[in-house]
Amino acid sequence: MEYKEIPKFSWSEVTCGEACWSAKHTECHCSCNGKNHGIWITGGKPEFRTCKLNSITYKLLATGNQKRMKEIQAIELGKYGLYRCYNYNGKDYHQTYLEYFNCRGDKNTLNFPLVCKLATIEQCRKWHELSEYKDIDNFQRYKSEPALLWQIIKEPEPVKHECKNLLLTL
């Protein structure tokens, strides 16, 4: 009977990534609590890659050209519904996540459900999700625009209506 060593772990705010998946340390130091520790060694695949944006944890939803990622982002944002309800000069207004995105984008928005970020050269070289961009230089990066689409793990709270229309449907 063969015994496997169970990795030691501790709760952490560090996001789970390749160091954990390849077990660079004997102890897990990230937020997966040992769930993904050494998963590549056993031939497995981690459930998803995570990152922190504005202190909020996101998971990697998709990778590819930035234009395509923005298209996917718009489609997915349509599923989130109402972003805010507000009163302006005595009139009630409702704005969906998609309308907000079309108006302002996703930059520096706390708790925004989907965020698109350009991949760095270092990410392109190291991440297996970006393997098609592995050998690009800065000029090629500028031209091909490799991007990462991140989805929030803990969905935003439902909107509290400031208007009288509590049964609003979108």
N, C-alpha and C positions, 0 to 999 in steps of 0.2 A: 504494500500500500504506500502510495506516494503522498507526502505531506507538502502542502504549499504554505509558504510564509504569508501570513496575513499582514498587509501593510498597516502601519500605525498612522493615524490621522488626527487632525484637530480642526475644529471649526475655524474658518478663515474667510476673510473678505476677498482674498486673492482669487481671480477667476481661473477656471480649469482650462488647461491648454497642453501643448506638446510636451512640456517638461514632466507633467503628471502622466500623460498617456504613455510615454516611453520610460517611465519610472527612473528619471535621472537621480532621484533621491530615494532612499529606502522608506522614508516617511512621506505621506501625502501632506502637502502644505496648502492645498487650495480648497475651494468651496464645494467640491464634489464629495467631500468626506470619505474618500477612498473608493468610491464607486467606480471611477474610471482609472484608478492608479494602475499603471502597467498594462492597460488594455491592449495596446499595440503588440506587446510581447506575447500575449496569449492569442493573437490573431483576431481580436475583437475590434470593434469600432465604437468610439464614444458617441453618445446620443447627440450631442451638439457642442459647439464651441461657444464660450461666453465671453462677455466683456462688460466693463463698467463705463457708462456714459452719464455724466452729471450725478454720480453716486447711485445710479439705478442699474440693475443687472439686466442685460440683454443676451439673447441667443442668436447665433448666426442662422439666418433664414435662407439666404442665397448669395451667390457670388457671380460676377460677370461684368460686362460692360456697364458703365454708369448709366447710360441712357436706358438700357434694358432694366436695370435695377430700379430706376425711377418709375418705369411703367408698372413693374410688379408692385412697387410701393403704393402707387395710386390705386391699383386694383384691390390690394389688401386693406388699405385705409377705408375703402368703402364699406367694409364689414364692421368697422368700429362704431359707426353711427354718430351720435351727437357729441360734439366737443365742448360746447358751452351754450348757455342760455343767458341772455342779458337784456337789459332794458336801456334804451338810448332815446332820450327826449320823449319819454312817455310811450314809446313803441317797443314791443317785444321782438327780439331777434333770436334766431337759432342758427348755429354754425356747426357743420359736421367736421370731422377730422379731415376729410378729403377737401372740403372748402377751405379750411385753415391751411392745409398743405399747399393748395393751389395759390393761395394768397401770400403766404409767408415762408413756406418751406419747412424743413425739419431742424434747422440749425438752433442749437442751444435751447431747445424746448424741453423743460423738465417733464418727465412722464409721457413724452410723445411715443406712441406705440411702435412706430417703425422709423428707423433712422438709417440713411444711406451715407456711407463714408467711403472716400477714395482709399484704396489699399496703398500702403507704403511699399517701397522697393524691397525692404526687409521682409515684409509679409509675403510679397510675391515670391521671394526666393525660398522662404522657409515653409509656408503653409501648403499642405497638400490640396486644400480646397482651391488654391490659386495656381495649381501646377501648370496651367496653360500660359501663365505669365512669368514663369520661373526665370527665364534668361533675358528679361527685358532691361533696358537702360532707362534713364530718366526721360529721354526724348520719346522712346516707345511707350513709356508709361503715360506720358502726356497725351500721346496720340490714341492709345487704346483704352485709356481710362478704366483700369480694373477697379471694381468697387465691391463693397461688402454691404449687404442689407441686414440690419440687426432688428430683431423683434423683441419687444419688452416681454419679460417672463411673467411678471405680476401685472395683469391688466389694470388700467386706470379705473378708479371708482366711477360709477354711473353719475351723470350730470344731475345736479340739484337744480330744479327749475326755479327761476326767479319770476317766471310769468305765471299766468293763471291757467295755461294750457298744460296740465299735468298728464294728459293722455296723448301727448304728441307722438305721432308715428312718422317715421321717415321712410 
